[in-house]
Structure formats: C-alpha cells, structure tokens
Amino acid sequence: MTAQQNTSLASFTGDANPYGGGDPYADYRTADLPFTQFANLADRQLGAGVVAANDEFFAQRENLLVPEPAEFDPEHFGHKGKVMDGWETRRRRGASAEQPWPTEEDHDWALIRLGAPGVIRGIVVDTAHFRGNYPQAVSVEGASVAGSPSPEELLADDVKWTTLVPRTPVGGHAANGFAVATEQRFTHLRLKQHPDGGIARLRVYGEVVPDPAWLTALGTFDVVALENGGQVEDASNLFYSPATNTIQPGRSRKMDDGWETRRRRDRGNDWIQYRLVDRSQIRAIEIDTAYLKGNSAGWASVSVKDGGDDEGGVWREVLPRTRMQPDTNHRFVLPEAAVGTHARVDIFPDGGISRLRLFGTLTEDGAAHLAARHQELGG
C-alpha cells in the first residue's frame, strides 16, 4: 500500500454539542470545499453501491450513499437503540477487564463500488447528527479492479489498495472534507472508521475515466454523458439545481432532477458549457424538458467547439435557436456530423432543461487520446 499526498480542507476537533432542539442542522459545521464542482462518482444514479461492511449493527451501510442530506428524528428509537440515518457500528471493546479499550489497529470498514470509475479530486466524510458517536478518525483507500468483483475478491491479498486519505481525526456533526492529489483511475474505495462509530454520508468527487474498449464496442453513444466521461465546465446560473443533472443517466424523474435557473430580469440568456469525453463527431441531439412544465426553456440552441480556448477553438452553432415545449423530449438529426471537443447549450431567456444528449462517435485521434489517458491512469 502506497500513501499518497492528501490535504484535509476542514479539520474539526473536539466533540460536537449535544442536540439542543430546533433545526437539527443549525450547528452543522462545514467549509468551502472547491472540489465539489466535480461530479459525485459515488452517486447511486450512476450505479454506485456499498457492497459490504464488517459491521452495521445500529444503522445499515447503504445509507452512506443516499443522495439527500441525512435526517434526524430525536424521538426515533428501535430495538437496537437510536435509529440513525447513516452507517453506524457497535462499540468496540478490548480483550479483557485489564485492557477494556480498543487497540490502535481496531477499525470498521465498508467497501464502496464507484458508479463511474475515475480520478478522485476530493472526498467528504459527513458525520451529520453523529455528535457523540462519530469515529475518532477515518481513512480512505482506493483500488482499480476490472469487472464486477465480489467482496471476497476485493479483500483478496493480491488487490493493491492506495491510500487516498490517511488516518485523520474528524469532527462530529460536520462535513469533513479531504482534497486528493492522486492521478490514478479507481473503481472501488475502502472506507475505514477508527475504531468504530457512525458516518452519515460519503461523497466522492472526481472526473470520470471511461473504458475505451467499452465505448468502441458501443460505436455510437452519448459523447457528453457523465458516465461516458463528459463533464460540465461552467454554467451561467445554478440557483435551483446543478448543471451536472443534465448529463446524468436516465430520464429526469422530478423537477429538481434537471437544471433550472432563476428568473432573469435582464436581456441575457442562460447556458451550460460541457467538455466531451474526447474529440467526437456528433450526429444527433436530444434536449429533454421532462417535468419542467411552467418553467422550461422557451428556446434552445447548441454549439460545438473543436479545441479549448488556448487551442483557438471557435464556437459553431449546430442547432439553431429552436422552440422548446414543456415536459417534452426534443430530437434532432444533424444534416452533417459536427466535430468538436466541447459543446454548449444556450436557453432563452431562462428556465431549464432536464437532459442533454449528444449522440456520436469518437474521432480517430479522440479514440487514441482517450486510450492513452486510460492506460496512463492505470486503467
């Protein structure tokens, strides 16, 4: 196991205050975590899962990846004790009356399968509502294992685990954030809490690194989809919901599962800029406004750029400004393939869309670059 550079962005020491009533998040502690601009690779919507844990006596491991913030009901008790919205293990004990304390090596662990393999930029270990029962410290390791390994295969001696977050003290009822500077592709994580306790949520922010062989086998695919390696680079407005929602898998299931902006009171328009999986030829476009009924975009256009700003890339409109209907999936076949590395959707004047799909294929040089990066990152 090789320890890598890690920076704790938010260090919370000492106990959290006991719950005093009222808003359970009133005294919640957090910090500005710049890596949260990246996608959550441990998102259930991408297919992430907690595949195993050594102990989940008080609260089940699956709670770690629930997308919503942890809830707290001070009156909710079950047969095993206080019901907590997180992963909570029993209290560890020493070997004898003379040595009743856990050893330095004692810890509990959970194995997490990332929804999309990628390079991790930051991790949040959230101990919301765990005030006197959070772990003394946490650590996180990453591994890259092909296929769909079982827990037994992940725990085998031949699996190489790389330290992403070394054993670090954490605080209770707080979002404990850690920046990660390891340029490597990971598929699974091992979260450890030392020696025991409870963690409410785990978020793993990073950049998706897809398998080039899989994309080649698909042929035509969505070249901006998050699970295929697409990424939101910037957006004009994120007032109601994140722009990354527009490239999530599947159709939107409710209004806040898309992208919606605040109401404009000027003569401008809103937009999102994307980076494609790599240089691609786009042949068809879908713009979906599902569940946006009184607040969908009035019109939308799509532009493509071949190369970044430093490479002299110029935006070229491939779908002119087109009327959008509420709660509708709009499909467009382009008269000729649009080649580019970046895309931008403009909506007029404001409102939202739920999904953007750009169907196409990698160019020859795009496929070669993607394969080289995959190999470089240990894929």
C-alpha positions in Angstrom: 0.0 0.0 0.0 1.4 3.4 -1.0 0.4 6.5 0.8 -0.3 9.5 -1.5 -0.4 13.2 -0.9 -3.6 14.3 0.8 -4.9 17.6 2.2 -7.6 17.9 4.8 -9.5 21.0 3.9 -11.7 21.1 7.0 -10.5 19.8 10.3 -13.0 19.7 13.1 -11.7 18.8 16.6 -13.4 18.1 19.8 -17.0 16.9 20.4 -20.0 18.4 18.7 -22.5 19.9 21.0 -25.4 17.7 22.1 -28.7 18.2 20.2 -30.4 21.2 21.7 -33.7 21.1 19.8 -35.0 23.1 16.8 -33.3 22.8 13.5 -31.0 19.7 13.6 -28.7 21.4 11.1 -28.4 24.7 12.9 -25.0 24.0 14.4 -23.7 21.8 11.5 -20.1 22.5 10.6 -18.8 22.7 7.1 -16.3 24.6 4.9 -15.8 25.8 1.4 -14.8 22.6 -0.5 -13.7 23.6 -4.0 -13.6 20.0 -5.4 -17.4 19.8 -5.1 -17.6 21.3 -8.6 -16.8 17.8 -9.9 -19.3 15.0 -10.2 -20.0 12.7 -7.3 -18.6 9.3 -8.5 -20.4 7.6 -5.6 -23.8 8.7 -6.9 -26.4 5.9 -6.7 -27.8 7.3 -10.0 -24.5 6.3 -11.7 -24.7 2.9 -10.2 -22.6 3.2 -7.1 -23.2 0.9 -4.1 -21.9 -0.1 -0.7 -21.1 -3.7 -1.4 -20.0 -4.9 2.0 -19.2 -3.8 5.6 -17.8 -5.7 8.6 -20.4 -4.3 11.0 -23.7 -2.4 10.6 -25.3 -3.1 13.9 -27.1 0.2 14.5 -27.5 1.6 11.0 -27.1 0.0 7.6 -24.2 0.7 5.3 -26.4 1.6 2.3 -27.3 4.9 4.0 -23.8 6.2 3.1 -24.8 6.9 -0.5 -28.3 8.2 -0.1 -28.4 11.4 -2.2 -30.4 13.5 0.2 -28.9 15.1 3.4 -29.2 12.9 6.5 -32.4 13.3 8.5 -32.6 13.3 12.3 -35.6 12.3 14.5 -34.7 12.7 18.2 -37.7 10.5 19.2 -37.0 7.6 16.8 -35.7 4.6 18.7 -35.7 0.9 17.7 -35.0 -2.4 19.4 -31.2 -1.8 19.0 -31.2 1.8 20.1 -31.4 5.2 18.5 -32.3 5.0 14.8 -29.7 6.9 12.8 -29.7 7.9 9.1 -26.2 6.7 8.3 -23.8 3.8 8.8 -23.2 3.0 12.5 -21.3 0.2 14.1 -21.4 -1.2 17.6 -18.9 0.0 20.2 -15.6 -1.9 20.1 -14.2 -3.4 23.3 -10.7 -4.6 24.4 -9.6 -8.1 25.1 -10.0 -8.2 28.9 -11.1 -6.3 32.0 -7.5 -5.2 32.4 -7.4 -3.9 28.8 -11.0 -2.9 28.0 -10.1 -0.3 25.3 -9.8 -1.0 21.6 -6.3 -1.3 20.1 -4.7 1.2 17.8 -5.3 -1.2 14.9 -9.1 -1.8 15.6 -11.4 -0.3 12.9 -14.6 -0.9 11.0 -14.7 -0.8 7.2 -17.1 -0.5 4.2 -16.4 -1.3 0.6 -17.8 1.1 -2.0 -18.2 0.5 -5.7 -18.0 3.8 -7.6 -20.8 4.4 -10.0 -18.3 5.5 -12.6 -14.6 4.8 -12.4 -12.4 7.9 -12.4 -9.8 10.2 -10.9 -10.8 11.3 -7.4 -10.3 15.0 -6.6 -11.9 15.2 -3.2 -13.8 13.2 -0.6 -16.4 14.3 2.0 -16.9 12.1 5.1 -20.1 13.6 6.6 -20.9 12.9 10.2 -24.2 14.8 10.3 -26.1 14.1 13.5 -23.4 11.9 14.9 -22.5 14.1 17.8 -21.2 11.7 20.5 -20.9 8.5 18.4 -18.8 9.5 15.4 -15.4 7.9 14.7 -12.2 9.3 16.3 -10.6 9.2 12.8 -11.2 8.0 9.3 -9.1 6.8 6.3 -9.9 6.0 2.7 -8.2 3.7 0.2 -8.8 3.2 -3.5 -8.3 0.2 -5.8 -8.8 -0.4 -9.5 -10.3 -3.8 -10.2 -11.8 -4.8 -13.5 -15.2 -6.3 -14.0 -17.7 -6.8 -11.1 -15.6 -8.2 -8.2 -17.3 -9.7 -5.2 -16.4 -8.5 -1.7 -14.2 -11.6 -1.2 -12.3 -10.7 -4.4 -11.8 -7.1 -3.3 -10.4 -8.2 0.0 -8.0 -10.7 -1.5 -4.3 -10.3 -0.8 -3.5 -9.6 -4.5 -5.6 -6.4 -4.6 -3.5 -3.2 -4.4 -5.1 -0.5 -2.2 -3.7 3.0 -2.4 -4.2 5.4 0.5 -6.2 8.5 -0.6 -7.0 9.8 2.9 -4.5 8.7 5.6 -5.8 8.1 9.1 -7.1 11.6 10.1 -9.1 12.8 13.1 -12.7 14.0 12.2 -15.3 16.0 14.0 -18.9 15.1 14.7 -22.0 16.7 13.0 -19.7 18.1 10.3 -18.7 17.7 6.6 -15.1 16.6 6.9 -13.5 17.4 3.5 -10.3 16.0 2.1 -8.6 17.0 -1.2 -7.0 14.1 -3.1 -4.0 14.6 -5.4 -3.5 11.1 -6.8 -3.6 10.9 -10.6 -4.9 7.4 -10.9 -8.2 5.7 -12.0 -10.1 4.0 -9.3 -13.1 1.7 -9.3 -13.6 0.9 -5.6 -13.0 2.5 -2.2 -12.5 1.1 1.3 -13.7 3.5 4.0 -12.4 2.9 7.5 -13.5 4.4 10.8 -11.1 4.1 13.7 -12.0 2.4 16.0 -15.8 2.5 15.5 -18.8 4.8 15.3 -21.1 6.3 12.7 -20.8 8.2 9.4 -23.9 9.7 7.8 -22.9 10.2 4.1 -19.9 9.7 1.8 -19.3 11.8 -1.3 -16.5 11.1 -3.8 -15.9 14.0 -6.2 -13.9 13.5 -9.4 -13.6 13.1 -13.1 -15.0 10.0 -14.9 -12.4 8.0 -16.9 -14.4 5.6 -19.1 -13.1 2.3 -20.5 -12.2 2.9 -24.2 -12.8 -0.7 -25.2 -16.4 -0.4 -24.0 -17.1 2.9 -25.9 -15.5 1.4 -29.0 -17.8 -1.6 -28.8 -20.8 0.7 -28.4 -20.0 2.5 -31.6 -22.5 5.4 -31.4 -23.0 6.7 -27.9 -23.8 9.8 -25.9 -20.5 11.7 -26.0 -21.4 14.2 -23.3 -22.9 11.7 -20.8 -21.4 11.8 -17.3 -21.0 8.0 -17.2 -19.1 8.1 -20.5 -16.7 10.8 -19.4 -18.5 14.1 -20.3 -18.2 17.0 -17.8 -19.8 20.3 -17.1 -17.2 23.0 -17.3 -19.3 26.1 -16.5 -22.8 27.4 -16.3 -24.4 30.8 -16.2 -26.7 30.0 -13.2 -27.0 27.2 -10.6 -29.7 28.8 -8.5 -32.1 25.9 -8.2 -30.1 22.8 -9.3 -26.7 21.7 -10.6 -25.9 21.7 -14.3 -24.4 18.2 -14.0 -28.0 16.9 -13.7 -28.4 17.4 -17.4 -25.8 14.6 -18.2 -26.9 12.1 -15.6 -28.1 8.7 -16.7 -31.7 8.1 -17.5 -34.6 10.5 -17.8 -35.4 13.0 -15.1 -37.8 11.7 -12.5 -38.9 15.0 -10.9 -38.5 18.7 -11.5 -35.3 19.2 -9.4 -33.6 16.3 -11.2 -32.8 18.6 -14.1 -31.3 22.1 -14.4 -33.4 25.2 -13.6 -32.2 28.8 -13.4 -33.6 31.7 -11.5 -35.9 34.1 -13.4 -34.0 36.6 -15.5 -34.8 40.3 -15.3 -32.4 41.4 -18.0 -32.0 40.9 -21.7 -29.5 38.0 -21.4 -29.8 34.2 -21.5 -28.6 31.2 -19.6 -26.2 28.5 -20.8 -24.1 25.4 -19.9 -20.7 24.6 -21.3 -19.5 21.0 -21.5 -16.3 19.1 -22.2 -17.0 15.9 -24.3 -15.5 12.6 -23.4 -12.9 13.4 -26.2 -12.9 14.7 -29.7 -16.1 13.4 -31.3 -18.4 13.5 -34.3 -21.9 14.5 -33.2 -24.8 13.3 -35.4 -27.9 13.7 -33.3 -29.1 15.8 -30.3 -31.8 15.3 -27.6 -32.9 18.1 -25.4 -35.4 16.9 -22.8 -37.6 19.2 -20.6 -39.2 16.4 -18.6 -41.1 17.7 -15.5 -40.3 21.3 -16.4 -43.9 22.3 -17.2 -44.2 26.0 -16.3 -40.5 26.8 -16.2 -38.9 25.0 -19.2 -36.6 27.0 -21.5 -38.5 28.9 -24.2 -35.9 28.3 -26.9 -32.6 26.4 -27.0 -29.6 26.3 -29.3 -26.5 24.0 -29.3 -23.0 25.0 -30.3 -19.8 22.9 -30.7 -16.1 23.9 -30.4 -13.1 22.0 -31.6 -10.3 22.6 -29.1 -10.1 24.6 -25.9 -9.7 28.4 -25.6 -5.9 28.0 -25.6 -6.1 26.0 -28.8 -8.0 28.6 -30.7 -11.3 26.8 -30.6 -14.3 28.7 -32.1 -17.9 28.1 -31.2 -20.0 26.9 -34.2 -23.8 26.7 -33.9 -25.0 23.3 -35.0 -28.6 23.5 -33.8 -30.1 27.0 -34.3 -32.4 28.6 -31.7 -35.4 26.3 -31.6 -38.7 26.5 -29.7 -38.9 24.1 -26.7 -42.1 22.6 -25.4 -42.7 21.9 -21.7 -42.3 18.3 -20.4 -41.1 17.1 -23.8 -38.1 15.2 -25.3 -36.9 17.0 -28.4 -34.9 15.1 -31.0 -32.8 16.5 -33.8 -30.7 14.7 -36.5 -27.9 17.0 -37.8 -27.6 17.4 -41.6 -23.9 16.7 -41.2 -21.6 15.5 -38.3 -20.3 18.2 -36.1 -16.8 17.6 -34.9 -15.6 19.0 -31.6 -14.2 18.6 -28.1 -16.7 20.9 -26.3 -20.4 21.7 -26.5 -22.6 24.5 -25.2 -26.4 24.7 -24.8 -28.0 28.1 -24.7 -31.5 28.5 -23.4 -33.6 31.7 -24.0 -34.3 33.6 -21.9 -34.1 31.4 -18.8 -35.8 28.4 -17.2 -34.3 24.9 -17.6 -33.8 21.6 -19.3 -33.7 18.2 -17.7 -31.2 16.3 -20.0 -28.9 17.0 -23.0 -27.8 14.0 -25.1 -25.2 14.3 -27.9 -25.1 11.1 -29.9 -22.0 10.4 -32.0 -18.7 8.6 -32.2 -15.1 9.3 -31.2 -12.8 10.6 -34.0 -9.7 8.5 -34.7 -7.5 10.9 -32.8 -10.1 11.2 -30.0 -10.1 7.5 -29.5 -6.3 7.3 -29.5 -6.1 10.1 -26.9 -8.7 8.5 -24.7 -7.0 5.1 -24.8 -3.6 6.7 -23.9 -5.1 8.5 -20.9 -6.8 5.4 -19.7 -3.5 3.5 -19.8 -1.6 6.3 -18.2 -4.0 6.4 -15.2 -3.7 2.6 -14.7 -7.0 1.6 -16.2 
